[in-house]
């Protein structure tokens, strides 16, 4: 292929790090890229006026991205030619599906979990049917997705191509990186291959996950990365079928045999196969870069990721100068990205990101404190031990009016599949709740909604499990046991769908004591390092030193009021608390006795204390310790409507006035209804 060397001269810099690159290696990498374009027949060269005639605009510009994927001693130069198509205001949006992070964790969790109704996993390292995890990368995936002639796409030729000077451009025959329809085109391509040619079933909750019931395979597709688990023979077949269609590299095949890989990298996360189960580690470069950006490398670490700002600090707070606002937003965004794999940092990162619109000195101090915490604990490992599971468990907690500026509440929680942490969240409620019961109820609604969504995702993977939601709110138990608002007048009625779900059994709602709720980790700043580490241990997470062998290298206060209330909780995480069941008034629920408490004039059961070395859903005497919400019976058309307090008061007023001789009528606007 003829290439103009003149245009490939000058200084070149790494597109990611900005480091200077060797010109001779960059030219070689660009030549290799253009030769690959010619081999894959990416475009057909046509006059530039053809683009104006058919699409009403000039060809899309292109850009070189030069990257050294190695280091200075062992360079590995890659040059990619990408398009720069940007959606204009008048152009419609194009949707390209992407699986949630819990889809990847679910594939890994199910590889370590035996589920009722499915064949148990084979752990024998000598068996041809042993369970493995396969990681496949499709080379230049978008070049495998053809473009129809009905909606043509035209791009400029690179400066190295002499035909550019002759007035030619490229009409794409396949999708090219950087074009708006490339992601959706590749999704349609591999979906057709998996479903039509290979017999997979595509998910409904997420169109990027697939299952093959006959061969026992489940897979999650993120861009050009296929993460699949199943028997070895089925994975061999899967790879052979994909190789017939695409250029691919199986970067790892994790399994129990000596010849199987023990460590892999997926989405820059590290996955390890151990004798006890699987392990999942976040990209270590995010924590390293965060500490580097904050100039905290080697700094003294702190025991907790955050603390609540005092009233005095907030009253004397000052905005950051303009020069520091953009760097603050960049580092805060990195902390938010890292928090997806660091559950103990989610609340602190969320609080920092709430200041991104108008950063202040207090927000910068909070960000630096988070950085100091991470500096001493850069590596957090999720452990997924071999297990059997039969339920999805969603834990919920709420910190009512915890924000001193807006008085908004925080909802937090997590999803567990047996002992495996699948998802966690911490978010600020959009509404200002007028009571703690209202805030807690919104938190339970969010947890139940996320749990039902995850239940649908597991259904796409061929796994059907009931959902249990755990909370520490007496008010939420009472609201879910009703039908409608009752005496409440400030609850958003669109959230009352949970009552029907509890009544139908789609959601089993259970209660834990407020001082023993493990979801406290996601809603408030805890006051001690042992408390944070004990909660992480409950969720199967632990800190470790060093870095994984395959991990990518990085290129060059005072406690809150809520934290004071948790002082009892910190002791309870280690020892548990014994209760004297003789000194409390009991009530029976589903054949089990629980302490009786009053809420809104109604009797509601309270939970017993438990051994807090394990999560509530892992307790053997679970039904004896944690009461379940009992829903009100569904009203039929023949049942008389429930009269509210306002109607009763109106009847009493009319009867009183009639008894005194008053006709019940008033002149003017003060007339009785």
N, C-alpha and C positions, 0 to 999 in steps of 0.2 A: 504494500500500500504506500502510495506517495505521501510524504509528510514534509511540511515546511519546517526545517530545523531553525530557521531564523526567528520564528515567532515563539519558539520554546527556549529562548535565551533570557538571561537576566537573573535576578535574585528570586529565590523561592522560599516560602515559609510554610511551616506545618499549620494546617487549617484548624487544629485543635489547640496546640500549645503555643503557636507563634514562633517556634524555634526555627532558625535558619537551616535550610536543607541543601544538600549537594546538588548542583545543577545537572551533572551527568546522570545521577541516579533518577532524578525527576524526569528528565527527557526519556530515559529508558522506560520508566513506568508509564508515561503518557503514550509512548509508541505501543507498548503492550496493550493498553486500553483501547486504542483506536483499531488495532489489529483484531481485538476481540469483537469490537463493534461490527467490523466487516464480516467476521466469521458468523456472527449471530444474525446478520442482515437486519440491523436495528432500524435502518431508514433506507428510503429510496430518494435519490437526489433529484430535485425538481427546481424550476426557476422560482425565485422569490415572489414573483407576481402571482404565482399559483396560490400561495398562502393568502395573499390579500383578496384574491378572487373568491376563494372557497370559505374562508373563515372571517373575512372582513377585518383582519388585523395582521400586523407583521409577524414573522416567526418568533417563537419564544427564544429568549437569549439563553446561553449556556455558560457554565462556569466550571473551572477545574478545582477539585479538592485534592490537595497533595498531603499525604499523611505518612509518617514513619511509625509503623506499628511495632517496630522493634526498639532498639536503643542505639546509642552512638557506636558501641563496639560491634553490635550485631544488627545492622540496619535492615529494615523490611519495608521498602517504600511501596505505597499503593497510591495510584492516581485514579480518581473517578471523575468522569465527565457527567455533570448533572444539569438538568434544565432549571430554569428560574421562573416558573409559572405562578403567578400570584392572582388570587381571585379578585376580580373587580367588583365594585359595589353593586352593579346591575346583574352580575352573574349569580346563578343559583348555587347553593351549597351541594357538595358531594360527600356522602357518608361512606367511610371505610371502617368496618367493624374491627375492634381490638378487644381481646379477652381481658377480663380483670385479673389482677395479680393473684386473687384467690383461686383462679382456674389452674394456674401452675402449681400452687400449693396443694390443691385438691388431687391433682394427678400424683404428686409425690406422696400425699397422705394415703391415698387409696392403694398405692403400691406397698404400703406398710400395714394395711388394715384388712382384716377379714370381715366381710359383711354377710349378714344372713341372706340367703337366697342366691348367693354367688359362690362359685367354686373357691375353696380356700387356696391361698398362695402356696406355691411349692418353694421351699427354702433349701432343698437339697442341692448343693453346688454341682453335683454330677448329673442331675436330671436335665434332659433336653426341654422339659417344660418348666424349668425354674423361672421365677419372676425376675424380670430385668426392667431397667429404665433406659430408654434410647433417646439420644439427643442428636437430631439431624439438622444440618444447615443446607438450604438450597442455594446454590451459587447463582448470583445475578437473577434472583427470582422474577423480577418484573419483566425481564427479557423473554420469559416464557408465556406471557399473557398477550395474545394478539390484539390489535386494534382494528375494528371494523372500518370500512371505507365510508360509512354513513356519517361519522363524526371524526374527520381527519384532524391530526395534530401535526403542526409544523414547527421545527426548531432550527435555529441558526447552526451552521457548521462551525467547528472549533477553528481558531486561527491557524492551527497546524495543517489543516486540510486546504490544499491549493484551490479546490473548487469553490471555496468561499469567495475568493477574489473574482471568480467568473460569474458571480451573481446567482449561485445556487444555494438552496437550503435543503434540509432533510425532512421528508414526510415520514413520520414514524410508522413502522409496520408492527412494532411491539411497543409496549409501555416502557417509558424511560423514567429513571429516578428524577424526581423534582417536578413531574407533571401532576396535575390535580387528580386525574382519574387513575393514576398508577396503582394506588392502594386498593381501590375497589376492583380494578381489573384483575389484579393478582388474586384477590379473594375469590372472585368468580371462577378463575381458572383452577385453583387447587380444590375448591369445593366440588366442582364438576368431576375432577379426577377422583377424589375420594368417594363421592357418593355414587356417581354413575358407573365408574370403571372398577372400583374396588369394594363396593358394597357397604360403605360406612353409612351411619345415620347422623345427620347434622343436628346440632342442638337448637332448641327453640329459645331458651333464655340467653344463650350466647351462640352466635353462628360461627364462632371460631373454635368450638370444641366438637369432637366427633367420637363415636363409639362403634365398635364392630362386635356385636354380641356373639356371633359364631366363633370368632377367633379370640375373644376375650381381650380386645385392645381398647384403650381409651387414649385420646391424644388432645393436646392443646396446641394451637398454632398461633404464634406471635410473630407477625411479619413473615420472615423466611425461616423461622426456627420451629421445628416440630418436636415436642416433648411427649413421648409415648411410653406407656407401661403395659406389660402383658407377658405371656409366656415367651420363652426364647424362640421357639419355632415360629410363632406368629410374628414376632418382631423381625425375624429373618425374611419372612414373606413380605412384610410391609416395606422393608428396605429395597428388596428386589423389584417390587412393583413400582416404587417411586423412581428407581434408577432407570427404568425403561422410558421414563418421560422426562426426567430432569437430571441436570448435573448436581451432585450432592456430595456432602462429606458428613459421615457419621462421626461427630467429634468425640462421642463417648458412648459406651454401653455398660452401664452400671449393673452389677450383679454379685451373687455370693461366691462364684467360682474364682479360682486363683487367676485364671486368664481374663476375667472380667475387670473392667475399669472400676476404680474406687472413688474417683473424684471427677467432677465435670463442672463446666461453666455454662450457665443458662441465663441470658439477659444480664450478664455480668454478676449474677449471683452464683455462689459456690454451692454445689450439691455433693455430698459425700455419702458413700455406702459403708456402713460399719456393721460389726456382728450384732449390735443391739438394735439397729434401725437406720433410718436416713437422717441426715443433718442438712440444714439450710442456713446459709450465711449471706448477709447483705454484701454488696459491692464495697470492699474496704476502702476504695479510693474516695468515696463520698465523705466518709468520716475524716480521712487524712486531708482532703482538700478543704473541708470546713475548718479544721484546726489551723491549717496553713493560712487561709484567708483572714482568719481572726488573729493571726500572729500569736497563737497559743501553743505551738509545738514545744513540748518540754515543760509547759507551765504546770503548776500545782493543780491537781484535780480536785473537784468538789464531790460531795457524797450524793447530791440530788440534782436533777436537771433544772430545777427552777424553784423560786419562792415568790410569794405574793407581794406586790409592791405596797408599801405603806401609804396611808392617806397623805402624810407629809411629802413623800417622794412624788406622788401624783400632783399635788398642789404646786410644787416648785419645778415641775418638769418643763423642759424647753425643747422646741423642735430641733432636729438635726439640721446642720447647715446643708445647703443644697449639694455641695460637693460630695457629701457622705451618704446622701439618700439613695442614689442608684446602687452603690456597692452594698448598702444595707439590704436592699430588696433582693439583690442577687444571692447574697449569703443566706438570707431568710428563706428564699425559695429552695436553696440546696438543703437546708435543714428540714424543710417540709417534705422534700423528696426522700431524704434519708429516713424520716420518721415512719414511712410506710413499712419499713423493716425493723424499726426500733419502737416497740409498743410503749416502753417507759418514757420515751421522749415525745410522744404524740401530743400530749396536752401542752407541754412547754412550747413545742414548735408551733402549735395552733395559736397560742396566745401571742407569740412573737409575730406571726404573720398577720394578725389582726391590726397591726400598726403599719402595715406596708403602705397604705395610702398617705399617712402623715407620720413618718418615723420621728421618734423623740429619743432623748437621752436615756429614759427609762427602758424603752424598747431595745436600745443598743446594749444596755447593761444586761437585760434578760437574755439577749442573744449570746453575749460573751459568757454568761454563766452556763448556758447550755453547751457552748463550746468547751468550757473547762471540764464539764462532766464527761463529755464524749472523749476528750483527750486521754482520760484515764481508763476509758472503757470502749475502745474502738471496735472491738469484735464481740458481737452478740450472736450466739448460735441457737437456732431453733432445732430441737430434737424431736424426731418423729419415730418413737420406738414401735416395734412390732406390737400389734394390739388387735382386739376385736371391738367393734363399736356398733351401736344400734340406734343412737339418737343424735340429732343436731342440738347443741346447747348454746343458747344466746344469753349472755350476761349483760345486764343493764344497770347503770347508775346515773344519777343526775346531781349536779351541784347548783342549787337554786340561787338565783341572783348573785352568782359568784363574781361577776364583773363589776368592779366598783365604779366604772364610768357609765355603763349603760344599764346596769342591773339585769342583764340578760343571763340566762342559765346555760350550763354546759351539759350536753348528753354524751356519754361514753359507754363503751362496751366492747365485747369481743364474741367471736364465734368459735366454738370448739367442736372438733370431731373426735370424740373420745378424749385422749390425752393430747391431741394435736391442735395447736393454735393456728387457725386458718385465716382469720381476719380480725382486726381491731380498729376502733375509730374513736375520735374525740372531736366534737363539733359544737359550735355555739348555736343555740336555738334562735330561730328567726323572730319569735314573738317574745315579749316581756311577760312572763308568767306572773299572775297575781297571787299565787299560793304555791307552796312546795308540792302539794298534791298534783296541781296542774302540771308543773315542771316534770315531776317524776312520771306522770302518765305519758307525756310527750316522749320522754326517754324510752319508756317501754314500747310505745308505738313504733319508734324508730328501730329498736332492736328486733321487734317482731317482723317489721317490714324487711329488714336486711336478712333475717333468718328465713323468711318465706322465699325471698329472691335466691338465697343460696340453696334452699331446698329444691327449687326449680332447676338450678344449675347442676346439682347432683343428679336430678332426674334425667338431664341430658346425657349424663355419663352412665346411665343405667342403674343408679343407686337410689332406692326409695327409702327415706327415713323420716320418722316423725320429728316434730320440732318442739323443744321445751324452751321457754323464756324464763329467766331468773331475775328477780328484782328485790329490793329491800323496802318497798313502799307499801304501807298499809292502805294508803289512799288509792293507789293503782289497783290493788286487789279488790277494794270495794267498788271502784268504778267499773272494772271489768266484770264484776258479778251482777251489775245492774243491766237494765235495758233502757237505753236513752240517757238523758241528762239527769233525771231525778231532780234533786234540789239544786244541783249545780247550774250556774248560769254563765260561767266564764270559760268553759271548755270549747275548743274549736270542734264543731260537730263533724267535720270531715275526718276527724280522728276516731270517731266512735265505731269504725269498722272492726276494731279489735274485739269489741264485745261479741260480735257475731262469730268471729274466728274462735274465740274461747268457747262459746256456746256449742259450736259445731265440732269442737275437738281438733280443729286444724292447728291450734296453738295451745299447748299445755303450759299454763302460767303458774309458776311456783315462787315462793317467798323465802328469802334468807334474812338474817338479822342485819340491821344497818351497820353494826360494828364489825360484821364479818363478810361484807360483800367484796369479792376480789376485784370487781370492776372499779373500785376506788382509784386504781392506778391510772384511769383514763379521764378523770374528771377534776382532779385537784393536785396541788403540789404536796407530795408527801414529805415528811419532816426528817426522815433518817434513811441512810443507805441500807441498813438491814431490812427495813420494811420493803423498799423497792426490790431488793434482790430476792426476798422471800416470795413476793408476789410473782416475779418473773419465773421463779422456780416452779410455782404452781402451774404456770402456763407452759412449762417445758422449755424454758429459755435459760441460758447460762452464759456468763462472760468467760472468755478465754484469751490467753496471751498469743502473740505471734500472728501469722497470717497463713492461709491455706497455700499449698504448693502451687496450685493453678490460678491463684488470685492475680488479677492484672495489677501491674505496678503503676504507681502514680508518677507521671512525667513531671521530670523536673518541674447567808441571811437568817433572816428570822422566819419561823414557821407561820402559816396562815391560821385564821380562826378554825377553818376546817381541819387543818393539820393538828391543831390542839385537840380537837375532838377525836382524832384518830390515834391518840396516844394509847388508848386501850386496845385499839385494833392491832397496833404494832406488836404488843405482847401476845395477842391472841393468835397471830400468824404462826408463832412458834409453839405455843403450848395448848391453845384452846382454852375454853372456860367451861367449868362444870356448873350446872344449874340444879337447884333444889326444886324438883317438880312439885313439892308439897306446898310451897308458899305462893303459888300462882293459881289463879282461877282458870280452869280448863274448859275447852269446848271440843266437841267431836266433829271431825270433818272426814268424810270418806272412810269411816271406821277407825280413824286415828285421832289421838288427843293432842291438842296444841294449846299454848297459852292464849287466853282471851283478852283482846284489847278492843276499845271502842273507837270508832271513826264515824263521824257524822251521825251519831246516834245509833249506829249499827254495830253488831259484834263481828269482829274480823279476827281470824287466827293469826298468831305470831309464830315465827320459826323457832326451833330449839337451836342451841349452840351445837357445833360439830367439831370434829378433829380437822383443824385447818391446815394440816400437812398435805391434804388432797382437796381438790375442788368439790363443791357440793354434789355435782352430778356423778362423781365417782364414789360417793359414800355407799356402803352396803345397805344401811338402814335409811335410804333416801326418803322413802314414803313416810317413815315415822318421824323424820326430822324437819321436813319442809312441806308446809301446807300448799295445796293446790287451789287455785281460784275456782270457785263454784259459780257458774253462770246462772242467771235467772232464767226460768223456762220461757221459751219463745211464746209470745202472745198469739192467740188465734183470732180469727175474725169475730168469733162469738164472745170473746172476753170483753167486758166493759172497759172503756179507756180509763187509764190512770189519771186521776185528777191531781193537779199540782196545787201547791200552797196558795197561789193567788186566787184560784177558783174557789177554794174553801173559804178564804177570807171574804170574798165577795158575797158568798151565800150567807155567812154569819152577819155581815153588815146589813144585808137586806132584811134578814129575819129580825134583827134588833130594831131597826127603824119601823118595820111593820108592827111589831109588838108595842111600840110607843105611840102608835097612831100616825106615824109619818107615812106618807104615800110613797116615799122613795123617789120623789121627783124634786128637782131643784130648778130654779130659774137660771137662765143664761148658760154660761159655759160650765157651771158647777153642777151638772146634771148627772144623776145616777144612771149607770148602764144596766 
